[in-house]
Amino acid sequence: MTLNFKHVLGWVLVFVGLAVIFWDISTSYYCFTAKKEFPQVFVQPAAEKKDTSSSGVFDPQAMAGEIIQEQLGQLIPANTVSLLLNMSAWILFATFLIYAGARVVGLGAGFLKD
């Protein structure tokens, strides 16, 4: 019994493609169930609080701006925007990995047919 190089390469490609797909699905599961953090592609810098009371000048416009920023900070948590961007980036990457894994499996199946 002789081993055909195309059949061996076909099986290797099928297993590699399936491994990529299963790794991607398991990592996505752990990320979306909060057992693992999403990869940090987008990082939101820490906001610095400005001290306007030291100038001694009463500026109602600056005070109104600070009040609005505080209210928005209470409405939307600080890391929400970066978390949504990181989730979106992971979804795009996971979709690409599943597509690539499926193409590799298809290529391996093509080698097995011959």
GROMACS elastic network, one bead per residue, 0.5 to 0.9 nm:
[ bonds ]
;  ai    aj funct       b0    kb
    3     6     6  0.86507   500
    3     7     6  0.74351   500
    3     8     6  0.72816   500
    4     7     6  0.53934   500
    4     8     6  0.64984   500
    4     9     6  0.87325   500
    5     8     6  0.52256   500
    5     9     6  0.60816   500
    5    10     6  0.84145   500
    6     9     6  0.50983   500
    6    10     6  0.58842   500
    6    11     6  0.86263   500
    6   108     6  0.87863   500
    6   111     6  0.56160   500
    6   112     6  0.69112   500
    6   114     6  0.78625   500
    7    11     6  0.62265   500
    7    12     6  0.85807   500
    7   108     6  0.83665   500
    7   111     6  0.61597   500
    7   112     6  0.52016   500
    7   113     6  0.84444   500
    7   114     6  0.81296   500
    8    11     6  0.52781   500
    8    12     6  0.62250   500
    8    13     6  0.86552   500
    8   111     6  0.87609   500
    8   112     6  0.83576   500
    9    12     6  0.50440   500
    9    13     6  0.60980   500
    9    14     6  0.85659   500
    9   108     6  0.69689   500
    9   111     6  0.72974   500
    9   112     6  0.84368   500
   10    13     6  0.51915   500
   10    14     6  0.61801   500
   10    15     6  0.87144   500
   10   105     6  0.83489   500
   10   107     6  0.73129   500
   10   109     6  0.60900   500
   10   110     6  0.73106   500
   10   112     6  0.53595   500
   10   113     6  0.89215   500
   11    14     6  0.50481   500
   11    15     6  0.62034   500
   11    16     6  0.85457   500
   11   105     6  0.88467   500
   11   108     6  0.61978   500
   11   109     6  0.77561   500
   11   111     6  0.83466   500
   11   112     6  0.73147   500
   12    15     6  0.52650   500
   12    16     6  0.60908   500
   12    17     6  0.85349   500
   12   108     6  0.73070   500
   13    16     6  0.50794   500
   13    17     6  0.59750   500
   13    18     6  0.84633   500
   13   104     6  0.59628   500
   13   105     6  0.59897   500
   13   106     6  0.85601   500
   13   107     6  0.71347   500
   13   109     6  0.81559   500
   14    17     6  0.52359   500
   14    18     6  0.61488   500
   14    19     6  0.85404   500
   14   101     6  0.87442   500
   14   102     6  0.89051   500
   14   104     6  0.66434   500
   14   106     6  0.75055   500
   14   107     6  0.77999   500
   14   108     6  0.50477   500
   14   109     6  0.67585   500
   15    18     6  0.51234   500
   15    19     6  0.59929   500
   15    20     6  0.86146   500
   15   105     6  0.74934   500
   15   108     6  0.86275   500
   16    19     6  0.50351   500
   16    20     6  0.62499   500
   16    21     6  0.86998   500
   16   101     6  0.77017   500
   16   104     6  0.75639   500
   16   105     6  0.76677   500
   17    20     6  0.52025   500
   17    21     6  0.63148   500
   17    22     6  0.87220   500
   17    98     6  0.86688   500
   17   100     6  0.76744   500
   17   102     6  0.63079   500
   17   103     6  0.76446   500
   17   104     6  0.51335   500
   17   106     6  0.86223   500
   17   108     6  0.85041   500
   18    21     6  0.50603   500
   18    22     6  0.60834   500
   18    23     6  0.84401   500
   18   101     6  0.64281   500
   18   102     6  0.76432   500
   18   104     6  0.84645   500
   18   105     6  0.67943   500
   19    22     6  0.52011   500
   19    23     6  0.59486   500
   19    24     6  0.84420   500
   19   101     6  0.80128   500
   20    23     6  0.51904   500
   20    24     6  0.61051   500
   20    25     6  0.86432   500
   20    97     6  0.70052   500
   20    98     6  0.73456   500
   20   100     6  0.84299   500
   20   101     6  0.57088   500
   20   102     6  0.89706   500
   21    24     6  0.51855   500
   21    25     6  0.62283   500
   21    26     6  0.86801   500
   21    94     6  0.88926   500
   21    97     6  0.68284   500
   21    98     6  0.52780   500
   21    99     6  0.85138   500
   21   100     6  0.85139   500
   21   101     6  0.55870   500
   21   102     6  0.75463   500
   22    25     6  0.50930   500
   22    26     6  0.60684   500
   22    27     6  0.84820   500
   22    98     6  0.87320   500
   23    26     6  0.52401   500
   23    27     6  0.60597   500
   23    28     6  0.84819   500
   24    27     6  0.52383   500
   24    28     6  0.60719   500
   24    29     6  0.85484   500
   24    94     6  0.61459   500
   24    95     6  0.88524   500
   24    97     6  0.68673   500
   24    98     6  0.71048   500
   25    28     6  0.51250   500
   25    29     6  0.61249   500
   25    30     6  0.87508   500
   25    94     6  0.78946   500
   25    98     6  0.83463   500
   26    29     6  0.50159   500
   26    30     6  0.63101   500
   26    31     6  0.86495   500
   27    30     6  0.51727   500
   27    31     6  0.61542   500
   27    32     6  0.86315   500
   27    36     6  0.81632   500
   28    31     6  0.50511   500
   28    32     6  0.60583   500
   28    33     6  0.84680   500
   28    38     6  0.86987   500
   28    90     6  0.81826   500
   28    91     6  0.83035   500
   28    94     6  0.75170   500
   29    32     6  0.53303   500
   29    33     6  0.60939   500
   29    34     6  0.86128   500
   29    35     6  0.85647   500
   29    36     6  0.89656   500
   30    33     6  0.52687   500
   30    34     6  0.62480   500
   30    35     6  0.51097   500
   30    36     6  0.54335   500
   30    37     6  0.81804   500
   31    34     6  0.52656   500
   31    35     6  0.60692   500
   31    37     6  0.56245   500
   31    38     6  0.57396   500
   31    39     6  0.89601   500
   31    87     6  0.89257   500
   32    35     6  0.76759   500
   32    36     6  0.79241   500
   32    37     6  0.84720   500
   32    38     6  0.82816   500
   32    87     6  0.88069   500
   33    36     6  0.76459   500
   34    37     6  0.64902   500
   34    38     6  0.86596   500
   37    40     6  0.81789   500
   38    41     6  0.86914   500
   38    83     6  0.80180   500
   38    86     6  0.64410   500
   38    87     6  0.65841   500
   38    90     6  0.71191   500
   39    42     6  0.87723   500
   39    86     6  0.67308   500
   39    87     6  0.83706   500
   39    89     6  0.86774   500
   39    90     6  0.72461   500
   40    43     6  0.65084   500
   40    82     6  0.85270   500
   40    83     6  0.84394   500
   40    86     6  0.61590   500
   41    82     6  0.86230   500
   41    85     6  0.81045   500
   41    86     6  0.59336   500
   41    89     6  0.75179   500
   41    90     6  0.88976   500
   42    82     6  0.57381   500
   42    83     6  0.80069   500
   42    85     6  0.66340   500
   42    86     6  0.60483   500
   42    89     6  0.88944   500
   43    79     6  0.86517   500
   43    82     6  0.60763   500
   43    83     6  0.86530   500
   43    86     6  0.86552   500
   44    47     6  0.87372   500
   44    78     6  0.82820   500
   44    79     6  0.69748   500
   44    81     6  0.81023   500
   44    82     6  0.60001   500
   46    78     6  0.87553   500
   51    54     6  0.64969   500
   51    55     6  0.85263   500
   52    55     6  0.60276   500
   52    56     6  0.78751   500
   52    57     6  0.84163   500
   52    59     6  0.89486   500
   52    62     6  0.83352   500
   52    63     6  0.86413   500
   53    56     6  0.58382   500
   53    57     6  0.76883   500
   53    58     6  0.84208   500
   54    57     6  0.83133   500
   55    58     6  0.85260   500
   58    62     6  0.87664   500
   58    63     6  0.85343   500
   59    62     6  0.54993   500
   59    63     6  0.63831   500
   59    64     6  0.87818   500
   60    64     6  0.60493   500
   60    65     6  0.85693   500
   61    64     6  0.51038   500
   61    65     6  0.62420   500
   61    66     6  0.87163   500
   62    65     6  0.50437   500
   62    66     6  0.62610   500
   62    67     6  0.86919   500
   63    66     6  0.50949   500
   63    67     6  0.62193   500
   63    68     6  0.86733   500
   64    67     6  0.50947   500
   64    68     6  0.62149   500
   64    69     6  0.86302   500
   65    68     6  0.51701   500
   65    69     6  0.61969   500
   65    70     6  0.86626   500
   66    69     6  0.50703   500
   66    70     6  0.61668   500
   66    71     6  0.86402   500
   67    70     6  0.51277   500
   67    71     6  0.62204   500
   67    72     6  0.86547   500
   68    71     6  0.51263   500
   68    72     6  0.61521   500
   68    73     6  0.84704   500
   69    72     6  0.51332   500
   69    73     6  0.60145   500
   69    74     6  0.86621   500
   70    74     6  0.63316   500
   70    75     6  0.87158   500
   71    74     6  0.51469   500
   71    75     6  0.62408   500
   71    76     6  0.86774   500
   72    76     6  0.59120   500
   72    77     6  0.83523   500
   73    76     6  0.53949   500
   73    77     6  0.59158   500
   73    78     6  0.65487   500
   74    77     6  0.63383   500
   74    78     6  0.86177   500
   76    79     6  0.84532   500
   76    80     6  0.68794   500
   76    81     6  0.86857   500
   77    80     6  0.56482   500
   77    81     6  0.84456   500
   78    81     6  0.74448   500
   78    82     6  0.84808   500
   79    82     6  0.54990   500
   79    83     6  0.60216   500
   79    84     6  0.86824   500
   80    83     6  0.50861   500
   80    84     6  0.61834   500
   80    85     6  0.86441   500
   81    84     6  0.52474   500
   81    85     6  0.62697   500
   81    86     6  0.86375   500
   82    85     6  0.50397   500
   82    86     6  0.60422   500
   82    87     6  0.85159   500
   83    86     6  0.50768   500
   83    87     6  0.60830   500
   83    88     6  0.85598   500
   84    87     6  0.50593   500
   84    88     6  0.61322   500
   84    89     6  0.85821   500
   85    88     6  0.50857   500
   85    89     6  0.61439   500
   85    90     6  0.86214   500
   86    89     6  0.50535   500
   86    90     6  0.61657   500
   86    91     6  0.86221   500
   87    90     6  0.51188   500
   87    91     6  0.61774   500
   87    92     6  0.87060   500
   88    91     6  0.50899   500
   88    92     6  0.62944   500
   88    93     6  0.86568   500
   89    92     6  0.52220   500
   89    93     6  0.62219   500
   89    94     6  0.85695   500
   90    93     6  0.50248   500
   90    94     6  0.58864   500
   90    95     6  0.84022   500
   91    94     6  0.50851   500
   91    95     6  0.60586   500
   91    96     6  0.85661   500
   92    95     6  0.51841   500
   92    96     6  0.62886   500
   92    97     6  0.87600   500
   93    96     6  0.50419   500
   93    97     6  0.62181   500
   93    98     6  0.87241   500
   94    97     6  0.50206   500
   94    98     6  0.62088   500
   94    99     6  0.85544   500
   95    98     6  0.52387   500
   95    99     6  0.61780   500
   95   100     6  0.85790   500
   96    99     6  0.50994   500
   96   100     6  0.60515   500
   96   101     6  0.84946   500
   97   100     6  0.50288   500
   97   101     6  0.59375   500
   97   102     6  0.84382   500
   98   101     6  0.50513   500
   98   102     6  0.60719   500
   98   103     6  0.85881   500
   99   102     6  0.51645   500
   99   103     6  0.62785   500
   99   104     6  0.87676   500
  100   103     6  0.50741   500
  100   104     6  0.62646   500
  100   105     6  0.86730   500
  101   104     6  0.50997   500
  101   105     6  0.61950   500
  101   106     6  0.85640   500
  102   105     6  0.50651   500
  102   106     6  0.61074   500
  102   107     6  0.85763   500
  103   107     6  0.61212   500
  103   108     6  0.86120   500
  104   107     6  0.50088   500
  104   108     6  0.61953   500
  104   109     6  0.85647   500
  105   108     6  0.50565   500
  105   109     6  0.60941   500
  105   110     6  0.85482   500
  106   110     6  0.61282   500
  106   111     6  0.87375   500
  107   110     6  0.50412   500
  107   111     6  0.64936   500
  107   112     6  0.88390   500
  108   111     6  0.51251   500
  108   112     6  0.63636   500
  108   113     6  0.88912   500
  109   113     6  0.63569   500
  110   113     6  0.53137   500
  110   114     6  0.69446   500
  111   114     6  0.56789   500
